[in-house]
Amino acid sequence: MKSGPSLPLTRLDNRERFRQIVLEAKAGAESGLAPMGHQVTNTRLRAHFHPAHRVEEAVDGVENLLFLRRLAERIESDWPGVLAELEAVRARLVSRAGLIANVTLDETRYGAFAPLLADFIGRLPNTRGAADSASSLESFPRNEGLAFPAQVNYVGKGGNLFDLGYRLHGSIAVINNMLRRDYLLQRIRIQGGAYGAFATFNPTSGVYTNLSYRDPNLAATLDVYDGTAAFLRGVDLSDDELTRAIIGAIGAIDAYQLPDAKGYTSLTRYLTGETDARLQQYRDEVLSTTTADFHALADVLEAMRDSGDIVVLGSREALESASLGLTITKVM
């Protein structure tokens, strides 16, 4: 690929403008703690188990909020050092070395667009920097409390099912659909008074998490999570009940997507090595789910019950009074 004239680069040395950007980002992260508390908890919890999730926590979680606060102070005390780091980050990001371009458009228009894309890429510098390892990021204690002023809690517990011997099977989508709708909804929201309860699973990393939203309880919610395996062992679904659970799961997998979403999905599948054959196998496993699959997953979730990590976002008083030995970090 031929290199054209270099692209003009944005100036990074406007200290006041950068200060405004950092303060706005910090304020946004702080204001999102309560309304997005379950996602804050989930991001932190997943970071315990997989390098990709540790990166996610570093750039979009509590760790990022703490970083922004330190950065705001450094802008005042060490602006030359901050500017040097900004330049170093740009040198790594604005480069055609290792670049992947994902384009979504009509096939008939790609011929006209391709030369423009090639010209743009050719203008990027071809610099390579030493890659940082996700393992160099901060590790976390097994059981964490994230303290901020609140009258409710966001309670999470999870683990990496692949590390516990689980092999990916599409039935987990059906099982989670039923757990959210029946078990967690009944025990945590209706009986426990929380605003919401969730079971999530990432089929790429293997990380499984249980979460609650605006939850007046803490220890009692963890007890519900720990009872999931026993609940699944007792499942005896009728054909109609199983069919409804399967329909709910397959509908989420094959949800309608607009072109931009299709393009993003294709990129993530490329990056993770997902294939059409594996996706079809996963769909077939969803459609062929049986009660025996519920019982099989119970064994894995029982192991997670005993080895899983805990993250709770809530008031310091609630975190300390739970007597769970949480390592508490002040977030607000």
Backbone hydrogen bonds in HBPLUS format (Angstrom, degrees):
<---DONOR---> <-ACCEPTOR-->    atom                        ^
c    i                          cat <-CA-CA->   ^        H-A-AA   ^      H-
h    n   atom  resd res      DA  || num        DHA   H-A  angle D-A-AA Bond
n    s   type  num  typ     dist DA aas  dist angle  dist       angle   num
A0018-PHE N   A0014-ASN O   3.02 MM   4  6.25 162.7  2.05 157.6 162.9     1
A0019-ARG N   A0015-ARG O   2.89 MM   4  6.09 152.8  1.97 147.8 155.8     2
A0020-GLN N   A0016-GLU O   3.07 MM   4  6.36 156.2  2.13 147.0 152.3     3
A0021-ILE N   A0017-ARG O   3.07 MM   4  6.39 156.0  2.13 147.0 153.3     4
A0022-VAL N   A0018-PHE O   2.97 MM   4  6.22 163.4  2.00 154.2 157.9     5
A0023-LEU N   A0019-ARG O   2.94 MM   4  6.14 165.8  1.96 154.6 158.5     6
A0024-GLU N   A0020-GLN O   2.92 MM   4  6.05 155.5  1.98 147.9 154.6     7
A0025-ALA N   A0021-ILE O   2.97 MM   4  6.17 158.1  2.02 146.7 152.8     8
A0026-LYS N   A0022-VAL O   2.89 MM   4  6.10 157.6  1.94 150.3 156.7     9
A0027-ALA N   A0023-LEU O   2.93 MM   4  6.08 160.8  1.97 145.2 150.4    10
A0028-GLY N   A0024-GLU O   2.94 MM   4  6.12 155.9  2.00 146.4 153.2    11
A0029-ALA N   A0025-ALA O   2.99 MM   4  6.22 156.3  2.05 147.3 153.2    12
A0030-GLU N   A0026-LYS O   2.97 MM   4  6.20 157.4  2.03 149.7 155.9    13
A0031-SER N   A0027-ALA O   2.91 MM   4  6.06 161.9  1.94 149.7 154.7    14
A0032-GLY N   A0028-GLY O   3.11 MM   4  6.15 129.4  2.38 136.4 148.2    15
A0033-LEU N   A0030-GLU O   3.30 MM   3  5.57 165.7  2.32 108.6 112.9    16
A0036-MET N   A0032-GLY O   3.01 MM   4  5.53 146.1  2.13 139.3 147.8    17
A0037-GLY N   A0034-ALA O   3.34 MM   3  4.95 159.1  2.38 110.6 106.8    18
A0039-GLN N   A0036-MET O   3.02 MM   3  5.41 123.3  2.36 107.3 121.5    19
A0040-VAL N   A0036-MET O   2.95 MM   4  6.25 155.0  2.01 155.1 163.3    20
A0041-THR N   A0037-GLY O   2.93 MM   4  6.12 161.8  1.97 148.2 152.7    21
A0042-ASN N   A0038-HIS O   2.90 MM   4  6.03 154.7  1.97 137.9 145.6    22
A0043-THR N   A0039-GLN O   2.86 MM   4  5.98 163.6  1.88 150.3 153.9    23
A0044-ARG N   A0040-VAL O   3.15 MM   4  6.34 163.8  2.18 146.8 151.1    24
A0045-LEU N   A0041-THR O   2.86 MM   4  6.01 162.7  1.89 152.0 157.5    25
A0046-ARG N   A0042-ASN O   2.90 MM   4  5.99 170.3  1.91 154.4 156.7    26
A0047-ALA N   A0043-THR O   3.24 MM   4  6.32 141.8  2.39 135.8 145.3    27
A0048-HIS N   A0045-LEU O   3.04 MM   3  5.55 157.2  2.10 112.4 119.4    28
A0049-PHE N   A0046-ARG O   3.04 MM   3  5.68 162.7  2.07 119.6 124.4    29
A0053-HIS N   A0050-HIS O   3.09 MM   3  5.41 121.5  2.45 105.4 119.3    30
A0054-ARG N   A0050-HIS O   3.02 MM   4  6.37 139.5  2.19 146.3 158.7    31
A0054-ARG N   A0051-PRO O   3.07 MM   3  4.91 122.9  2.41  90.7 106.0    32
A0055-VAL N   A0051-PRO O   3.06 MM   4  6.42 150.2  2.15 150.0 156.6    33
A0056-GLU N   A0052-ALA O   3.11 MM   4  6.43 155.0  2.18 139.9 146.9    34
A0057-GLU N   A0053-HIS O   2.93 MM   4  6.17 154.6  2.00 144.3 150.2    35
A0058-ALA N   A0054-ARG O   2.98 MM   4  6.21 151.5  2.07 142.1 150.0    36
A0059-VAL N   A0055-VAL O   3.03 MM   4  6.31 147.1  2.14 152.3 160.2    37
A0060-ASP N   A0056-GLU O   2.83 MM   4  5.69 134.9  2.04 145.8 157.1    38
A0061-GLY N   A0057-GLU O   2.96 MM   4  4.27 128.8  2.23 130.1 124.1    39
A0064-ASN N   A0061-GLY O   3.04 MM   3  5.23 125.1  2.35  98.7 112.5    40
A0065-LEU N   A0061-GLY O   3.17 MM   4  6.63 150.0  2.27 145.5 153.7    41
A0065-LEU N   A0062-VAL O   3.03 MM   3  5.02 114.5  2.48  94.6 110.5    42
A0066-LEU N   A0062-VAL O   2.97 MM   4  6.33 162.4  2.00 158.5 162.2    43
A0067-PHE N   A0063-GLU O   2.93 MM   4  6.10 148.5  2.03 139.7 149.1    44
A0068-LEU N   A0064-ASN O   2.83 MM   4  6.10 155.8  1.89 150.2 156.2    45
A0069-ARG N   A0065-LEU O   3.13 MM   4  6.46 151.3  2.22 147.2 154.1    46
A0070-ARG N   A0066-LEU O   3.17 MM   4  6.49 157.1  2.22 143.6 149.4    47
A0071-LEU N   A0067-PHE O   2.76 MM   4  6.01 155.1  1.82 153.3 161.7    48
A0072-ALA N   A0068-LEU O   2.89 MM   4  6.07 154.8  1.95 145.8 151.4    49
A0073-GLU N   A0069-ARG O   3.30 MM   4  6.58 150.7  2.39 141.0 147.6    50
A0074-ARG N   A0070-ARG O   2.96 MM   4  6.26 151.5  2.04 145.8 154.5    51
A0075-ILE N   A0071-LEU O   2.93 MM   4  6.19 144.3  2.06 152.2 160.8    52
A0076-GLU N   A0073-GLU O   3.14 MM   3  5.48 133.1  2.37 102.7 114.0    53
A0077-SER N   A0073-GLU O   3.11 MM   4  6.42 151.4  2.20 143.5 152.2    54
A0078-ASP N   A0074-ARG O   2.60 MM   4  5.00 159.6  1.64 143.9 147.3    55
A0082-VAL N   A0078-ASP O   3.08 MM   4  6.41 157.4  2.13 153.9 160.8    56
A0083-LEU N   A0079-TRP O   2.88 MM   4  6.06 166.9  1.90 161.4 164.4    57
A0084-ALA N   A0080-PRO O   3.03 MM   4  6.20 154.9  2.09 143.4 149.9    58
A0085-GLU N   A0081-GLY O   3.13 MM   4  6.38 150.9  2.22 142.5 149.8    59
A0086-LEU N   A0082-VAL O   2.94 MM   4  6.27 152.7  2.01 151.1 159.2    60
A0087-GLU N   A0083-LEU O   3.00 MM   4  6.28 160.4  2.04 151.6 156.0    61
A0088-ALA N   A0084-ALA O   3.04 MM   4  6.26 151.2  2.12 140.5 148.6    62
A0089-VAL N   A0085-GLU O   2.91 MM   4  6.15 156.8  1.96 150.6 156.2    63
A0090-ARG N   A0086-LEU O   2.97 MM   4  6.21 164.1  1.99 151.6 155.9    64
A0091-ALA N   A0087-GLU O   2.99 MM   4  6.19 154.7  2.05 144.8 151.7    65
A0092-ARG N   A0088-ALA O   3.27 MM   4  6.56 140.6  2.44 139.1 148.1    66
A0092-ARG N   A0089-VAL O   3.10 MM   3  5.28 129.0  2.37  99.0 112.1    67
A0093-LEU N   A0089-VAL O   2.98 MM   4  6.24 158.2  2.03 153.7 160.2    68
A0094-VAL N   A0090-ARG O   2.81 MM   4  5.60 167.5  1.83 154.1 158.2    69
A0095-SER N   A0093-LEU O   3.05 MM   2  5.72 126.6  2.35 106.3  91.1    70
A0096-ARG N   A0125-PRO O   2.90 MM  29  6.29 153.7  1.97 155.6 164.4    71
A0099-LEU N   A0096-ARG O   3.20 MM   3  4.93 170.9  2.21 112.3 112.0    72
A0109-ARG N   A0106-ASP O   3.01 MM   3  5.44 145.9  2.13 109.7 119.5    73
A0110-TYR N   A0107-GLU O   3.20 MM   3  5.29 151.1  2.29 101.7 110.1    74
A0113-PHE N   A0109-ARG O   3.18 MM   4  6.42 147.3  2.29 145.2 154.9    75
A0113-PHE N   A0110-TYR O   3.04 MM   3  4.90 117.6  2.45  91.5 107.9    76
A0114-ALA N   A0110-TYR O   2.78 MM   4  5.76 160.7  1.82 163.1 164.2    77
A0116-LEU N   A0113-PHE O   2.97 MM   3  5.38 121.0  2.33 110.8 125.8    78
A0117-LEU N   A0113-PHE O   3.04 MM   4  6.36 155.7  2.10 155.7 163.5    79
A0118-ALA N   A0114-ALA O   2.89 MM   4  6.14 162.8  1.92 155.9 160.7    80
A0119-ASP N   A0115-PRO O   2.91 MM   4  6.07 153.9  1.97 143.4 150.4    81
A0120-PHE N   A0116-LEU O   2.99 MM   4  6.22 158.0  2.04 145.2 151.0    82
A0121-ILE N   A0117-LEU O   2.91 MM   4  6.19 168.4  1.93 157.9 160.3    83
A0122-GLY N   A0118-ALA O   2.87 MM   4  5.97 153.1  1.94 143.3 151.6    84
A0123-ARG N   A0119-ASP O   3.18 MM   4  6.40 127.6  2.47 138.2 149.9    85
A0123-ARG N   A0120-PHE O   3.11 MM   3  5.32 141.9  2.26 101.0 111.7    86
A0124-LEU N   A0121-ILE O   3.06 MM   3  5.35 153.5  2.13 107.1 115.3    87
A0136-SER N   A0133-SER O   2.95 MM   3  5.50 160.6  1.99 113.4 119.8    88
A0137-LEU N   A0134-ALA O   3.04 MM   3  5.47 163.4  2.07 112.4 117.7    89
A0310-ILE N   A0142-ARG O   3.17 MM 168  6.54 143.8  2.31 133.9 144.5    90
A0327-THR N   A0143-ASN O   2.92 MM 184  6.27 170.3  1.93 149.1 149.2    91
A0144-GLU N   A0310-ILE O   2.78 MM 166  6.10 162.3  1.81 152.2 153.2    92
A0312-VAL N   A0144-GLU O   3.01 MM 168  6.40 148.7  2.11 143.2 152.6    93
A0145-GLY N   A0327-THR O   2.94 MM 182  5.78 163.5  1.97 130.0 129.6    94
A0329-THR N   A0145-GLY O   2.79 MM 184  6.20 158.2  1.84 166.7 171.9    95
A0146-LEU N   A0312-VAL O   2.74 MM 166  6.03 168.9  1.75 159.3 161.6    96
A0314-GLY N   A0146-LEU O   3.00 MM 168  6.31 156.5  2.06 153.7 160.1    97
A0147-ALA N   A0329-THR O   2.83 MM 182  6.00 158.9  1.88 149.6 156.4    98
A0331-VAL N   A0147-ALA O   2.79 MM 184  5.47 163.6  1.81 147.5 153.0    99
A0332-MET N   A0147-ALA O   3.23 MM 185  6.67 156.8  2.29 149.5 151.8   100
A0148-PHE N   A0314-GLY O   2.96 MM 166  5.78 150.3  2.05 129.5 138.0   101
A0153-ASN N   A0215-ASP O   2.70 MM  62  4.83 157.1  1.75 132.6 140.9   102
A0215-ASP N   A0153-ASN O   2.81 MM  62  4.83 172.0  1.81 148.1 148.2   103
A0154-TYR N   A0313-LEU O   2.85 MM 159  5.05 141.6  1.99 145.7 156.3   104
A0313-LEU N   A0154-TYR O   3.01 MM 159  5.05 163.2  2.04 140.9 144.2   105
A0212-SER N   A0155-VAL O   2.98 MM  57  5.24 123.5  2.31 133.3 147.9   106
A0156-GLY N   A0311-VAL O   2.82 MM 155  5.13 142.6  1.96 152.9 164.6   107
A0311-VAL N   A0156-GLY O   3.01 MM 155  5.13 162.3  2.04 133.3 138.1   108
A0157-LYS N   A0210-ASN O   3.06 MM  53  5.38 149.3  2.16 141.2 148.8   109
A0210-ASN N   A0157-LYS O   2.83 MM  53  5.38 157.0  1.89 154.1 161.7   110
A0158-GLY N   A0309-ASP O   3.02 MM 151  5.59 152.7  2.10 147.0 155.5   111
A0309-ASP N   A0158-GLY O   2.90 MM 151  5.59 145.4  2.02 159.8 163.2   112
A0159-GLY N   A0208-TYR O   2.98 MM  49  5.55 149.0  2.08 150.9 160.8   113
A0208-TYR N   A0159-GLY O   2.82 MM  49  5.55 172.4  1.83 175.0 175.5   114
A0163-ASP N   A0160-ASN O   3.14 MM   3  5.47 124.9  2.46 103.2 115.9   115
A0161-LEU N   A0206-GLY O   2.81 MM  45  5.39 143.9  1.94 161.0 150.4   116
A0164-LEU N   A0161-LEU O   2.96 MM   3  4.92 137.6  2.15  95.6 108.6   117
A0166-TYR N   A0161-LEU O   2.98 MM   5  5.36 158.8  2.03 150.8 143.9   118
A0165-GLY N   A0162-PHE O   3.10 MM   3  5.21 161.6  2.13 109.1 110.9   119
A0172-ILE N   A0169-HIS O   3.10 MM   3  6.22 175.2  2.10 134.6 135.6   120
A0173-ALA N   A0170-GLY O   3.10 MM   3  5.85 152.2  2.18 121.1 126.6   121
A0174-VAL N   A0171-SER O   3.06 MM   3  5.20 120.6  2.43  99.9 114.2   122
A0175-ILE N   A0171-SER O   2.94 MM   4  6.24 164.0  1.97 157.5 162.1   123
A0176-ASN N   A0172-ILE O   2.94 MM   4  5.97 164.9  1.96 143.7 147.9   124
A0177-ASN N   A0173-ALA O   3.13 MM   4  6.16 150.0  2.22 134.2 142.4   125
A0178-MET N   A0174-VAL O   3.08 MM   4  6.41 153.6  2.15 148.3 154.4   126
A0179-LEU N   A0175-ILE O   2.83 MM   4  6.09 157.7  1.88 151.8 159.1   127
A0180-ARG N   A0176-ASN O   2.93 MM   4  6.05 169.0  1.94 152.7 154.6   128
A0181-ARG N   A0177-ASN O   3.18 MM   4  6.24 158.2  2.23 138.2 144.5   129
A0182-ASP N   A0178-MET O   2.79 MM   4  5.70 162.9  1.82 153.6 157.8   130
A0184-LEU N   A0179-LEU O   2.81 MM   5  5.86 160.0  1.85 156.0 162.9   131
A0186-GLN N   A0182-ASP O   3.08 MM   4  5.86 156.4  2.14 137.2 144.4   132
A0187-ARG N   A0183-TYR O   2.97 MM   4  6.07 171.7  1.98 156.3 159.0   133
A0188-ILE N   A0184-LEU O   2.88 MM   4  5.49 159.3  1.93 142.9 149.9   134
A0189-ARG N   A0185-LEU O   3.20 MM   4  5.08 131.2  2.45 112.4 126.0   135
A0190-ILE N   A0185-LEU O   2.94 MM   5  6.30 168.8  1.95 166.7 170.4   136
A0191-GLN N   A0186-GLN O   2.92 MM   5  6.06 149.1  2.02 147.6 157.1   137
A0194-ALA N   A0188-ILE O   3.09 MM   6  5.92 164.3  2.11 151.3 146.8   138
A0193-GLY N   A0189-ARG O   2.98 MM   4  4.89 137.7  2.16 115.4 123.3   139
A0195-TYR N   A0213-TYR O   2.86 MM  18  5.45 140.1  2.02 159.0 166.1   140
A0213-TYR N   A0196-GLY O   2.86 MM  17  4.78 152.0  1.94 137.7 133.5   141
A0198-PHE N   A0211-LEU O   2.80 MM  13  5.04 158.5  1.85 147.0 149.1   142
A0211-LEU N   A0198-PHE O   2.94 MM  13  5.04 158.7  1.98 139.6 142.4   143
A0200-THR N   A0209-THR O   2.80 MM   9  5.22 166.1  1.82 156.3 161.2   144
A0209-THR N   A0200-THR O   2.89 MM   9  5.22 159.9  1.93 143.0 148.9   145
A0202-ASN N   A0207-VAL O   2.96 MM   5  5.43 156.7  2.02 148.5 156.1   146
A0206-GLY N   A0202-ASN O   2.73 MM   4  5.37 150.8  1.81 155.6 164.8   147
A0221-THR N   A0218-LEU O   3.15 MM   3  5.29 123.8  2.48  98.5 112.2   148
A0222-LEU N   A0218-LEU O   3.14 MM   4  6.52 155.5  2.20 151.2 157.8   149
A0223-ASP N   A0219-ALA O   3.01 MM   4  6.34 146.0  2.13 145.4 155.0   150
A0224-VAL N   A0220-ALA O   3.16 MM   4  6.51 144.0  2.29 138.2 147.0   151
A0224-VAL N   A0221-THR O   3.07 MM   3  5.06 119.9  2.44  93.9 108.7   152
A0225-TYR N   A0221-THR O   3.05 MM   4  6.47 159.7  2.09 152.0 156.6   153
A0226-ASP N   A0222-LEU O   2.94 MM   4  6.19 159.9  1.98 147.9 153.5   154
A0227-GLY N   A0223-ASP O   3.04 MM   4  6.24 120.8  2.41 134.2 148.7   155
A0227-GLY N   A0224-VAL O   3.01 MM   3  5.05 141.1  2.16  98.9 110.8   156
A0228-THR N   A0225-TYR O   3.08 MM   3  5.48 166.7  2.10 116.3 118.8   157
A0231-PHE N   A0227-GLY O   3.05 MM   4  6.29 156.6  2.11 151.5 158.7   158
A0232-LEU N   A0228-THR O   2.94 MM   4  6.23 161.0  1.97 156.0 160.3   159
A0233-ARG N   A0229-ALA O   3.01 MM   4  6.28 152.9  2.09 148.9 156.4   160
A0234-GLY N   A0230-ALA O   3.24 MM   4  6.46 135.2  2.45 138.4 149.0   161
A0234-GLY N   A0231-PHE O   3.07 MM   3  5.25 133.8  2.29  99.5 112.2   162
A0235-VAL N   A0232-LEU O   3.14 MM   3  5.13 162.9  2.17 103.7 109.0   163
A0242-LEU N   A0238-SER O   2.98 MM   4  6.20 164.4  2.00 155.9 160.0   164
A0243-THR N   A0239-ASP O   2.93 MM   4  6.05 154.6  1.99 144.4 151.8   165
A0244-ARG N   A0240-ASP O   3.02 MM   4  6.27 155.9  2.08 147.7 153.3   166
A0245-ALA N   A0241-GLU O   3.12 MM   4  6.40 156.2  2.18 145.3 151.4   167
A0246-ILE N   A0242-LEU O   2.95 MM   4  6.20 154.1  2.02 149.0 156.3   168
A0247-ILE N   A0243-THR O   2.90 MM   4  6.12 161.3  1.94 152.2 157.0   169
A0248-GLY N   A0244-ARG O   3.06 MM   4  6.25 159.8  2.10 146.7 151.7   170
A0249-ALA N   A0245-ALA O   3.14 MM   4  6.35 151.3  2.23 141.4 148.7   171
A0250-ILE N   A0246-ILE O   2.90 MM   4  6.11 171.3  1.91 161.7 163.4   172
A0251-GLY N   A0247-ILE O   2.99 MM   4  5.96 149.6  2.09 143.8 151.8   173
A0253-ILE N   A0249-ALA O   3.20 MM   4  6.51 150.8  2.29 145.3 153.4   174
A0254-ASP N   A0250-ILE O   3.02 MM   4  6.14 162.1  2.05 150.3 154.0   175
A0261-ALA N   A0258-LEU O   3.00 MM   3  5.38 119.4  2.38 110.3 125.2   176
A0262-LYS N   A0258-LEU O   2.97 MM   4  6.27 155.0  2.04 156.3 164.3   177
A0263-GLY N   A0259-PRO O   2.94 MM   4  6.20 157.0  2.00 150.7 156.3   178
A0264-TYR N   A0260-ASP O   3.04 MM   4  6.30 158.7  2.09 145.1 150.5   179
A0265-THR N   A0261-ALA O   2.88 MM   4  6.05 159.9  1.92 148.6 154.5   180
A0266-SER N   A0262-LYS O   2.93 MM   4  6.15 157.9  1.98 148.1 153.9   181
A0267-LEU N   A0263-GLY O   3.08 MM   4  6.34 150.0  2.17 143.8 151.7   182
A0268-THR N   A0264-TYR O   2.99 MM   4  6.32 164.4  2.02 155.3 158.5   183
A0269-ARG N   A0265-THR O   2.97 MM   4  6.17 156.8  2.03 150.4 156.9   184
A0270-TYR N   A0266-SER O   3.00 MM   4  6.16 149.0  2.10 139.7 148.1   185
A0271-LEU N   A0267-LEU O   2.94 MM   4  6.21 162.4  1.97 154.9 159.2   186
A0272-THR N   A0268-THR O   2.99 MM   4  6.10 147.8  2.10 143.4 151.5   187
A0273-GLY N   A0269-ARG O   2.97 MM   4  5.81 115.0  2.40 134.7 148.0   188
A0274-GLU N   A0269-ARG O   2.89 MM   5  4.79 134.9  2.10 141.6 147.5   189
A0273-GLY N   A0270-TYR O   3.33 MM   3  5.20 150.8  2.42  95.6 104.0   190
A0279-LEU N   A0275-THR O   3.00 MM   4  6.27 158.8  2.04 150.2 156.5   191
A0280-GLN N   A0276-ASP O   2.89 MM   4  6.10 155.9  1.95 148.1 154.4   192
A0281-GLN N   A0277-ALA O   2.96 MM   4  6.19 152.8  2.03 143.2 151.0   193
A0282-TYR N   A0278-ARG O   2.93 MM   4  6.18 154.6  2.00 146.2 152.9   194
A0283-ARG N   A0279-LEU O   2.97 MM   4  6.30 156.7  2.03 147.8 153.6   195
A0284-ASP N   A0280-GLN O   2.88 MM   4  6.14 161.8  1.92 150.8 155.9   196
A0285-GLU N   A0281-GLN O   2.90 MM   4  6.18 150.1  1.99 146.8 155.2   197
A0286-VAL N   A0282-TYR O   2.96 MM   4  6.28 148.6  2.06 145.6 154.3   198
A0287-LEU N   A0283-ARG O   2.95 MM   4  6.27 165.0  1.97 156.7 159.5   199
A0288-SER N   A0284-ASP O   3.00 MM   4  6.13 133.2  2.23 139.3 151.4   200
A0289-THR N   A0286-VAL O   3.28 MM   3  5.41 164.5  2.31 112.3 112.4   201
A0293-ASP N   A0290-THR O   3.01 MM   3  5.51 141.1  2.17 109.8 119.5   202
A0294-PHE N   A0291-THR O   3.03 MM   3  5.27 126.4  2.33 102.7 116.1   203
A0295-HIS N   A0291-THR O   3.28 MM   4  6.71 155.7  2.34 149.7 155.7   204
A0296-ALA N   A0292-ALA O   2.95 MM   4  6.20 148.5  2.05 144.6 153.6   205
A0297-LEU N   A0293-ASP O   3.05 MM   4  6.25 160.2  2.09 148.5 152.3   206
A0298-ALA N   A0294-PHE O   3.23 MM   4  6.44 138.8  2.41 138.5 149.2   207
A0299-ASP N   A0296-ALA O   3.24 MM   3  5.73 138.0  2.43 107.7 116.3   208
A0300-VAL N   A0297-LEU O   3.07 MM   3  5.28 119.0  2.46 101.4 115.7   209
A0301-LEU N   A0297-LEU O   2.99 MM   4  6.30 166.8  2.01 161.0 164.5   210
A0302-GLU N   A0298-ALA O   2.89 MM   4  5.98 138.3  2.06 142.2 153.1   211
A0303-ALA N   A0299-ASP O   3.28 MM   4  6.57 148.6  2.38 137.1 144.0   212
A0303-ALA N   A0300-VAL O   3.09 MM   3  5.21 119.5  2.47  96.5 110.8   213
A0304-MET N   A0300-VAL O   3.04 MM   4  6.44 149.6  2.13 144.1 153.2   214
A0305-ARG N   A0301-LEU O   2.89 MM   4  6.07 141.3  2.04 136.1 146.4   215
A0307-SER N   A0303-ALA O   3.07 MM   4  6.27 138.0  2.25 141.2 153.4   216
A0308-GLY N   A0304-MET O   2.64 MM   4  4.83 137.0  1.82 147.3 146.5   217
A0319-LEU N   A0315-SER O   2.98 MM   4  6.26 160.5  2.02 154.3 160.3   218
A0320-GLU N   A0316-ARG O   2.90 MM   4  6.05 161.0  1.93 154.1 158.4   219
A0321-SER N   A0317-GLU O   2.93 MM   4  5.98 160.2  1.97 148.2 154.3   220
A0322-ALA N   A0318-ALA O   3.21 MM   4  6.16 128.5  2.49 137.6 147.3   221
A0323-SER N   A0320-GLU O   3.33 MM   3  5.95 162.7  2.36 113.9 118.3   222
